[in-house]
Amino acid sequence: VSAVSNSLIQLGDRYVIKIMLGVGSVGIYSFSYSMAAIISVLLVMPNKMAMQPIILAKEDEPDKLKYLLNRYAILYFVFGLIFVLWFSAFSKDLIYLISSNEEFAQGWMIIPIIAFAYLLHGLGNYFNFGMALVNKSYIVSLQTLLVAFTNIGLNFLLIPFFDMIGAALATMFRY
């Protein structure tokens, strides 16, 4: 369920953009989305991988683990937000640095939104850790399925009004 839901989440916005805005917009959106995905590579995944052994080491002390997860989540969000803001400030320059195609510059506006969405996704990992520790990981699968369908609905609702920014906002709301 989670794998199919994640595929719907990751690709659903591109299908809706193709239907409503055309293939050219899909290319611009995908390029900008990939640029923002650097946040996942530099922040979200390393944090998740670093937290797993810490959580497993404290598994027998649930009160300390709850406190630890709470503190780490706050630290992650504060430092992550600073990093996302810094990254977003240079998003337009980054597009010009990587691409010589002037059309891709249109997508700079979605990079801060998607980058923030990835930051929220990383914050959600703390919730997932908690669900796994109390043996309720099935809730994560059901939540992911619900989010997938909500995301597609939000895309159909927001893209007609806000174009690619609507798809980026739907991505942010899903996290």
Rosetta constraint file for C-alpha pairs under 8 A:
AtomPair CA 1 CA 5 HARMONIC 6.02 0.50
AtomPair CA 1 CA 141 HARMONIC 6.10 0.50
AtomPair CA 1 CA 142 HARMONIC 7.67 0.50
AtomPair CA 1 CA 145 HARMONIC 6.86 0.50
AtomPair CA 2 CA 6 HARMONIC 5.95 0.50
AtomPair CA 2 CA 140 HARMONIC 7.95 0.50
AtomPair CA 2 CA 141 HARMONIC 4.99 0.50
AtomPair CA 2 CA 142 HARMONIC 7.77 0.50
AtomPair CA 2 CA 144 HARMONIC 6.12 0.50
AtomPair CA 2 CA 145 HARMONIC 6.75 0.50
AtomPair CA 3 CA 7 HARMONIC 6.31 0.50
AtomPair CA 4 CA 8 HARMONIC 6.34 0.50
AtomPair CA 5 CA 9 HARMONIC 6.14 0.50
AtomPair CA 5 CA 144 HARMONIC 5.93 0.50
AtomPair CA 5 CA 145 HARMONIC 5.03 0.50
AtomPair CA 5 CA 147 HARMONIC 7.99 0.50
AtomPair CA 5 CA 148 HARMONIC 5.54 0.50
AtomPair CA 6 CA 10 HARMONIC 6.03 0.50
AtomPair CA 6 CA 144 HARMONIC 7.03 0.50
AtomPair CA 6 CA 145 HARMONIC 7.96 0.50
AtomPair CA 6 CA 148 HARMONIC 7.07 0.50
AtomPair CA 7 CA 11 HARMONIC 5.97 0.50
AtomPair CA 7 CA 12 HARMONIC 7.71 0.50
AtomPair CA 8 CA 12 HARMONIC 5.04 0.50
AtomPair CA 8 CA 148 HARMONIC 5.80 0.50
AtomPair CA 8 CA 149 HARMONIC 7.96 0.50
AtomPair CA 9 CA 13 HARMONIC 7.44 0.50
AtomPair CA 9 CA 147 HARMONIC 7.60 0.50
AtomPair CA 9 CA 148 HARMONIC 4.95 0.50
AtomPair CA 9 CA 151 HARMONIC 6.68 0.50
AtomPair CA 9 CA 152 HARMONIC 7.63 0.50
AtomPair CA 11 CA 15 HARMONIC 6.69 0.50
AtomPair CA 12 CA 16 HARMONIC 6.40 0.50
AtomPair CA 12 CA 151 HARMONIC 7.73 0.50
AtomPair CA 12 CA 152 HARMONIC 5.98 0.50
AtomPair CA 13 CA 17 HARMONIC 6.07 0.50
AtomPair CA 13 CA 151 HARMONIC 7.83 0.50
AtomPair CA 13 CA 152 HARMONIC 6.65 0.50
AtomPair CA 13 CA 155 HARMONIC 6.15 0.50
AtomPair CA 13 CA 167 HARMONIC 6.01 0.50
AtomPair CA 14 CA 18 HARMONIC 6.09 0.50
AtomPair CA 14 CA 26 HARMONIC 5.83 0.50
AtomPair CA 14 CA 29 HARMONIC 7.80 0.50
AtomPair CA 14 CA 30 HARMONIC 7.57 0.50
AtomPair CA 15 CA 19 HARMONIC 6.27 0.50
AtomPair CA 16 CA 20 HARMONIC 6.11 0.50
AtomPair CA 16 CA 152 HARMONIC 7.70 0.50
AtomPair CA 16 CA 155 HARMONIC 6.63 0.50
AtomPair CA 16 CA 156 HARMONIC 6.66 0.50
AtomPair CA 17 CA 21 HARMONIC 5.24 0.50
AtomPair CA 17 CA 22 HARMONIC 6.51 0.50
AtomPair CA 17 CA 23 HARMONIC 7.77 0.50
AtomPair CA 17 CA 25 HARMONIC 6.87 0.50
AtomPair CA 17 CA 26 HARMONIC 6.05 0.50
AtomPair CA 17 CA 159 HARMONIC 7.19 0.50
AtomPair CA 17 CA 163 HARMONIC 7.86 0.50
AtomPair CA 17 CA 164 HARMONIC 7.26 0.50
AtomPair CA 17 CA 167 HARMONIC 7.57 0.50
AtomPair CA 18 CA 22 HARMONIC 4.42 0.50
AtomPair CA 18 CA 23 HARMONIC 5.16 0.50
AtomPair CA 18 CA 25 HARMONIC 7.13 0.50
AtomPair CA 18 CA 26 HARMONIC 5.92 0.50
AtomPair CA 20 CA 159 HARMONIC 7.47 0.50
AtomPair CA 20 CA 160 HARMONIC 7.16 0.50
AtomPair CA 21 CA 25 HARMONIC 6.06 0.50
AtomPair CA 21 CA 26 HARMONIC 7.85 0.50
AtomPair CA 21 CA 163 HARMONIC 7.28 0.50
AtomPair CA 22 CA 26 HARMONIC 6.77 0.50
AtomPair CA 23 CA 27 HARMONIC 6.50 0.50
AtomPair CA 24 CA 28 HARMONIC 6.51 0.50
AtomPair CA 25 CA 29 HARMONIC 5.95 0.50
AtomPair CA 25 CA 164 HARMONIC 7.45 0.50
AtomPair CA 26 CA 30 HARMONIC 5.86 0.50
AtomPair CA 27 CA 31 HARMONIC 6.08 0.50
AtomPair CA 28 CA 32 HARMONIC 6.25 0.50
AtomPair CA 28 CA 103 HARMONIC 7.33 0.50
AtomPair CA 28 CA 104 HARMONIC 5.33 0.50
AtomPair CA 28 CA 106 HARMONIC 7.30 0.50
AtomPair CA 28 CA 107 HARMONIC 5.84 0.50
AtomPair CA 29 CA 33 HARMONIC 5.89 0.50
AtomPair CA 29 CA 107 HARMONIC 6.12 0.50
AtomPair CA 29 CA 110 HARMONIC 7.84 0.50
AtomPair CA 29 CA 164 HARMONIC 6.57 0.50
AtomPair CA 30 CA 34 HARMONIC 6.03 0.50
AtomPair CA 31 CA 35 HARMONIC 6.41 0.50
AtomPair CA 31 CA 104 HARMONIC 7.32 0.50
AtomPair CA 31 CA 107 HARMONIC 7.73 0.50
AtomPair CA 32 CA 36 HARMONIC 6.36 0.50
AtomPair CA 32 CA 95 HARMONIC 7.93 0.50
AtomPair CA 32 CA 104 HARMONIC 7.60 0.50
AtomPair CA 32 CA 107 HARMONIC 5.42 0.50
AtomPair CA 32 CA 108 HARMONIC 6.50 0.50
AtomPair CA 32 CA 110 HARMONIC 6.81 0.50
AtomPair CA 32 CA 111 HARMONIC 5.90 0.50
AtomPair CA 33 CA 37 HARMONIC 6.16 0.50
AtomPair CA 33 CA 110 HARMONIC 7.43 0.50
AtomPair CA 33 CA 111 HARMONIC 6.45 0.50
AtomPair CA 33 CA 114 HARMONIC 6.55 0.50
AtomPair CA 34 CA 38 HARMONIC 7.10 0.50
AtomPair CA 35 CA 95 HARMONIC 8.00 0.50
AtomPair CA 35 CA 111 HARMONIC 6.97 0.50
AtomPair CA 36 CA 111 HARMONIC 5.16 0.50
AtomPair CA 36 CA 112 HARMONIC 7.25 0.50
AtomPair CA 36 CA 114 HARMONIC 5.82 0.50
AtomPair CA 36 CA 115 HARMONIC 4.94 0.50
AtomPair CA 37 CA 41 HARMONIC 6.73 0.50
AtomPair CA 37 CA 114 HARMONIC 7.58 0.50
AtomPair CA 37 CA 115 HARMONIC 6.75 0.50
AtomPair CA 37 CA 118 HARMONIC 7.24 0.50
AtomPair CA 38 CA 42 HARMONIC 5.99 0.50
AtomPair CA 39 CA 43 HARMONIC 5.41 0.50
AtomPair CA 39 CA 44 HARMONIC 6.65 0.50
AtomPair CA 39 CA 84 HARMONIC 7.36 0.50
AtomPair CA 39 CA 115 HARMONIC 5.99 0.50
AtomPair CA 39 CA 118 HARMONIC 6.46 0.50
AtomPair CA 39 CA 119 HARMONIC 7.27 0.50
AtomPair CA 40 CA 44 HARMONIC 4.58 0.50
AtomPair CA 40 CA 45 HARMONIC 5.84 0.50
AtomPair CA 40 CA 118 HARMONIC 6.05 0.50
AtomPair CA 40 CA 119 HARMONIC 7.66 0.50
AtomPair CA 40 CA 122 HARMONIC 7.88 0.50
AtomPair CA 41 CA 45 HARMONIC 5.80 0.50
AtomPair CA 41 CA 46 HARMONIC 7.25 0.50
AtomPair CA 42 CA 46 HARMONIC 6.67 0.50
AtomPair CA 43 CA 47 HARMONIC 6.10 0.50
AtomPair CA 43 CA 80 HARMONIC 7.19 0.50
AtomPair CA 43 CA 119 HARMONIC 7.89 0.50
AtomPair CA 44 CA 48 HARMONIC 6.20 0.50
AtomPair CA 44 CA 118 HARMONIC 7.23 0.50
AtomPair CA 44 CA 119 HARMONIC 6.84 0.50
AtomPair CA 44 CA 121 HARMONIC 7.64 0.50
AtomPair CA 44 CA 122 HARMONIC 4.94 0.50
AtomPair CA 45 CA 49 HARMONIC 6.12 0.50
AtomPair CA 45 CA 122 HARMONIC 7.71 0.50
AtomPair CA 46 CA 50 HARMONIC 6.01 0.50
AtomPair CA 47 CA 51 HARMONIC 6.09 0.50
AtomPair CA 47 CA 122 HARMONIC 7.83 0.50
AtomPair CA 48 CA 52 HARMONIC 6.45 0.50
AtomPair CA 48 CA 122 HARMONIC 7.46 0.50
AtomPair CA 48 CA 125 HARMONIC 6.97 0.50
AtomPair CA 49 CA 53 HARMONIC 7.74 0.50
AtomPair CA 50 CA 54 HARMONIC 7.18 0.50
AtomPair CA 51 CA 55 HARMONIC 6.05 0.50
AtomPair CA 52 CA 56 HARMONIC 6.20 0.50
AtomPair CA 53 CA 57 HARMONIC 6.08 0.50
AtomPair CA 54 CA 58 HARMONIC 6.47 0.50
AtomPair CA 55 CA 59 HARMONIC 6.00 0.50
AtomPair CA 55 CA 65 HARMONIC 6.90 0.50
AtomPair CA 55 CA 129 HARMONIC 7.99 0.50
AtomPair CA 58 CA 62 HARMONIC 7.22 0.50
AtomPair CA 58 CA 64 HARMONIC 7.28 0.50
AtomPair CA 58 CA 65 HARMONIC 5.80 0.50
AtomPair CA 59 CA 65 HARMONIC 6.88 0.50
AtomPair CA 59 CA 133 HARMONIC 7.47 0.50
AtomPair CA 61 CA 65 HARMONIC 6.07 0.50
AtomPair CA 62 CA 66 HARMONIC 6.01 0.50
AtomPair CA 63 CA 67 HARMONIC 6.36 0.50
AtomPair CA 64 CA 68 HARMONIC 5.99 0.50
AtomPair CA 65 CA 69 HARMONIC 5.97 0.50
AtomPair CA 66 CA 70 HARMONIC 6.14 0.50
AtomPair CA 67 CA 71 HARMONIC 6.26 0.50
AtomPair CA 68 CA 72 HARMONIC 6.02 0.50
AtomPair CA 69 CA 73 HARMONIC 5.89 0.50
AtomPair CA 69 CA 126 HARMONIC 6.72 0.50
AtomPair CA 70 CA 74 HARMONIC 6.41 0.50
AtomPair CA 71 CA 75 HARMONIC 6.26 0.50
AtomPair CA 72 CA 76 HARMONIC 5.87 0.50
AtomPair CA 73 CA 77 HARMONIC 6.11 0.50
AtomPair CA 73 CA 123 HARMONIC 6.42 0.50
AtomPair CA 73 CA 126 HARMONIC 6.72 0.50
AtomPair CA 74 CA 78 HARMONIC 6.18 0.50
AtomPair CA 75 CA 79 HARMONIC 6.07 0.50
AtomPair CA 76 CA 80 HARMONIC 5.58 0.50
AtomPair CA 76 CA 123 HARMONIC 7.49 0.50
AtomPair CA 77 CA 81 HARMONIC 5.77 0.50
AtomPair CA 77 CA 119 HARMONIC 7.26 0.50
AtomPair CA 77 CA 123 HARMONIC 6.89 0.50
AtomPair CA 78 CA 82 HARMONIC 6.45 0.50
AtomPair CA 79 CA 83 HARMONIC 6.29 0.50
AtomPair CA 80 CA 84 HARMONIC 6.05 0.50
AtomPair CA 80 CA 119 HARMONIC 6.52 0.50
AtomPair CA 81 CA 85 HARMONIC 6.06 0.50
AtomPair CA 81 CA 116 HARMONIC 7.55 0.50
AtomPair CA 81 CA 119 HARMONIC 7.27 0.50
AtomPair CA 82 CA 86 HARMONIC 6.20 0.50
AtomPair CA 83 CA 87 HARMONIC 6.03 0.50
AtomPair CA 84 CA 88 HARMONIC 5.91 0.50
AtomPair CA 84 CA 112 HARMONIC 7.26 0.50
AtomPair CA 84 CA 115 HARMONIC 6.19 0.50
AtomPair CA 84 CA 116 HARMONIC 6.44 0.50
AtomPair CA 84 CA 119 HARMONIC 7.63 0.50
AtomPair CA 85 CA 89 HARMONIC 6.16 0.50
AtomPair CA 85 CA 112 HARMONIC 7.50 0.50
AtomPair CA 86 CA 90 HARMONIC 6.92 0.50
AtomPair CA 87 CA 91 HARMONIC 6.27 0.50
AtomPair CA 87 CA 112 HARMONIC 7.80 0.50
AtomPair CA 88 CA 111 HARMONIC 6.66 0.50
AtomPair CA 88 CA 112 HARMONIC 4.87 0.50
AtomPair CA 88 CA 115 HARMONIC 7.57 0.50
AtomPair CA 90 CA 94 HARMONIC 6.07 0.50
AtomPair CA 91 CA 95 HARMONIC 6.35 0.50
AtomPair CA 91 CA 108 HARMONIC 5.97 0.50
AtomPair CA 91 CA 111 HARMONIC 6.55 0.50
AtomPair CA 91 CA 112 HARMONIC 7.50 0.50
AtomPair CA 92 CA 96 HARMONIC 6.52 0.50
AtomPair CA 92 CA 105 HARMONIC 6.78 0.50
AtomPair CA 92 CA 108 HARMONIC 5.11 0.50
AtomPair CA 92 CA 109 HARMONIC 7.95 0.50
AtomPair CA 93 CA 97 HARMONIC 6.10 0.50
AtomPair CA 94 CA 98 HARMONIC 6.22 0.50
AtomPair CA 95 CA 99 HARMONIC 5.76 0.50
AtomPair CA 95 CA 104 HARMONIC 7.16 0.50
AtomPair CA 95 CA 105 HARMONIC 6.21 0.50
AtomPair CA 95 CA 108 HARMONIC 7.01 0.50
AtomPair CA 96 CA 100 HARMONIC 6.39 0.50
AtomPair CA 96 CA 102 HARMONIC 7.90 0.50
AtomPair CA 96 CA 105 HARMONIC 6.86 0.50
AtomPair CA 99 CA 104 HARMONIC 7.19 0.50
AtomPair CA 101 CA 105 HARMONIC 7.65 0.50
AtomPair CA 102 CA 106 HARMONIC 7.92 0.50
AtomPair CA 104 CA 108 HARMONIC 7.74 0.50
AtomPair CA 107 CA 111 HARMONIC 7.12 0.50
AtomPair CA 107 CA 164 HARMONIC 7.95 0.50
AtomPair CA 108 CA 112 HARMONIC 7.90 0.50
AtomPair CA 109 CA 113 HARMONIC 7.65 0.50
AtomPair CA 109 CA 165 HARMONIC 7.25 0.50
AtomPair CA 110 CA 114 HARMONIC 6.14 0.50
AtomPair CA 110 CA 164 HARMONIC 7.26 0.50
AtomPair CA 110 CA 165 HARMONIC 5.71 0.50
AtomPair CA 110 CA 168 HARMONIC 5.91 0.50
AtomPair CA 111 CA 115 HARMONIC 5.88 0.50
AtomPair CA 112 CA 116 HARMONIC 6.09 0.50
AtomPair CA 113 CA 117 HARMONIC 6.18 0.50
AtomPair CA 113 CA 168 HARMONIC 6.04 0.50
AtomPair CA 113 CA 169 HARMONIC 6.67 0.50
AtomPair CA 113 CA 172 HARMONIC 6.58 0.50
AtomPair CA 114 CA 118 HARMONIC 6.24 0.50
AtomPair CA 114 CA 168 HARMONIC 5.90 0.50
AtomPair CA 114 CA 169 HARMONIC 7.87 0.50
AtomPair CA 114 CA 171 HARMONIC 6.88 0.50
AtomPair CA 114 CA 172 HARMONIC 6.44 0.50
AtomPair CA 115 CA 119 HARMONIC 6.40 0.50
AtomPair CA 116 CA 120 HARMONIC 6.31 0.50
AtomPair CA 116 CA 172 HARMONIC 7.01 0.50
AtomPair CA 117 CA 121 HARMONIC 6.15 0.50
AtomPair CA 117 CA 171 HARMONIC 6.48 0.50
AtomPair CA 117 CA 172 HARMONIC 4.34 0.50
AtomPair CA 117 CA 173 HARMONIC 7.66 0.50
AtomPair CA 117 CA 175 HARMONIC 6.09 0.50
AtomPair CA 118 CA 122 HARMONIC 6.26 0.50
AtomPair CA 118 CA 172 HARMONIC 7.90 0.50
AtomPair CA 118 CA 175 HARMONIC 7.75 0.50
AtomPair CA 119 CA 123 HARMONIC 6.42 0.50
AtomPair CA 120 CA 124 HARMONIC 6.27 0.50
AtomPair CA 120 CA 172 HARMONIC 7.75 0.50
AtomPair CA 120 CA 175 HARMONIC 5.72 0.50
AtomPair CA 121 CA 125 HARMONIC 6.72 0.50
AtomPair CA 121 CA 175 HARMONIC 5.39 0.50
AtomPair CA 122 CA 126 HARMONIC 7.53 0.50
AtomPair CA 123 CA 127 HARMONIC 7.49 0.50
AtomPair CA 124 CA 128 HARMONIC 6.44 0.50
AtomPair CA 124 CA 175 HARMONIC 7.40 0.50
AtomPair CA 125 CA 129 HARMONIC 6.12 0.50
AtomPair CA 126 CA 130 HARMONIC 6.40 0.50
AtomPair CA 127 CA 131 HARMONIC 6.32 0.50
AtomPair CA 128 CA 132 HARMONIC 6.17 0.50
AtomPair CA 128 CA 137 HARMONIC 7.33 0.50
AtomPair CA 128 CA 140 HARMONIC 6.59 0.50
AtomPair CA 129 CA 133 HARMONIC 6.25 0.50
AtomPair CA 130 CA 134 HARMONIC 6.48 0.50
AtomPair CA 131 CA 135 HARMONIC 6.25 0.50
AtomPair CA 131 CA 136 HARMONIC 5.03 0.50
AtomPair CA 131 CA 137 HARMONIC 5.28 0.50
AtomPair CA 131 CA 139 HARMONIC 7.37 0.50
AtomPair CA 131 CA 140 HARMONIC 7.29 0.50
AtomPair CA 132 CA 136 HARMONIC 5.76 0.50
AtomPair CA 132 CA 137 HARMONIC 4.91 0.50
AtomPair CA 136 CA 140 HARMONIC 7.69 0.50
AtomPair CA 137 CA 141 HARMONIC 6.89 0.50
AtomPair CA 138 CA 142 HARMONIC 6.34 0.50
AtomPair CA 139 CA 143 HARMONIC 5.94 0.50
AtomPair CA 140 CA 144 HARMONIC 6.04 0.50
AtomPair CA 141 CA 145 HARMONIC 6.31 0.50
AtomPair CA 142 CA 146 HARMONIC 6.25 0.50
AtomPair CA 143 CA 147 HARMONIC 6.07 0.50
AtomPair CA 144 CA 148 HARMONIC 6.13 0.50
AtomPair CA 145 CA 149 HARMONIC 6.61 0.50
AtomPair CA 146 CA 150 HARMONIC 6.15 0.50
AtomPair CA 147 CA 151 HARMONIC 5.83 0.50
AtomPair CA 147 CA 174 HARMONIC 5.95 0.50
AtomPair CA 148 CA 152 HARMONIC 6.43 0.50
AtomPair CA 148 CA 174 HARMONIC 7.91 0.50
AtomPair CA 149 CA 153 HARMONIC 6.28 0.50
AtomPair CA 150 CA 154 HARMONIC 6.07 0.50
AtomPair CA 150 CA 174 HARMONIC 7.35 0.50
AtomPair CA 151 CA 155 HARMONIC 6.14 0.50
AtomPair CA 151 CA 170 HARMONIC 5.96 0.50
AtomPair CA 151 CA 171 HARMONIC 6.85 0.50
AtomPair CA 151 CA 173 HARMONIC 7.89 0.50
AtomPair CA 151 CA 174 HARMONIC 5.86 0.50
AtomPair CA 152 CA 156 HARMONIC 6.42 0.50
AtomPair CA 153 CA 157 HARMONIC 6.20 0.50
AtomPair CA 154 CA 158 HARMONIC 5.85 0.50
AtomPair CA 154 CA 167 HARMONIC 7.87 0.50
AtomPair CA 154 CA 170 HARMONIC 5.46 0.50
AtomPair CA 155 CA 159 HARMONIC 5.60 0.50
AtomPair CA 155 CA 166 HARMONIC 6.69 0.50
AtomPair CA 155 CA 167 HARMONIC 5.38 0.50
AtomPair CA 155 CA 170 HARMONIC 5.77 0.50
AtomPair CA 156 CA 160 HARMONIC 7.11 0.50
AtomPair CA 157 CA 161 HARMONIC 7.74 0.50
AtomPair CA 158 CA 162 HARMONIC 5.95 0.50
AtomPair CA 158 CA 163 HARMONIC 7.40 0.50
AtomPair CA 158 CA 166 HARMONIC 4.58 0.50
AtomPair CA 158 CA 167 HARMONIC 6.68 0.50
AtomPair CA 158 CA 169 HARMONIC 7.82 0.50
AtomPair CA 158 CA 170 HARMONIC 7.19 0.50
AtomPair CA 159 CA 163 HARMONIC 4.45 0.50
AtomPair CA 159 CA 164 HARMONIC 6.32 0.50
AtomPair CA 159 CA 165 HARMONIC 7.31 0.50
AtomPair CA 159 CA 166 HARMONIC 4.53 0.50
AtomPair CA 159 CA 167 HARMONIC 5.76 0.50
AtomPair CA 160 CA 166 HARMONIC 7.72 0.50
AtomPair CA 161 CA 166 HARMONIC 7.03 0.50
AtomPair CA 162 CA 166 HARMONIC 4.58 0.50
AtomPair CA 162 CA 167 HARMONIC 7.93 0.50
AtomPair CA 163 CA 167 HARMONIC 7.00 0.50
AtomPair CA 164 CA 168 HARMONIC 6.36 0.50
AtomPair CA 165 CA 169 HARMONIC 6.06 0.50
AtomPair CA 166 CA 170 HARMONIC 6.15 0.50
AtomPair CA 167 CA 171 HARMONIC 6.27 0.50
AtomPair CA 168 CA 172 HARMONIC 6.27 0.50
AtomPair CA 169 CA 173 HARMONIC 6.10 0.50
AtomPair CA 170 CA 174 HARMONIC 6.14 0.50
AtomPair CA 171 CA 175 HARMONIC 6.76 0.50
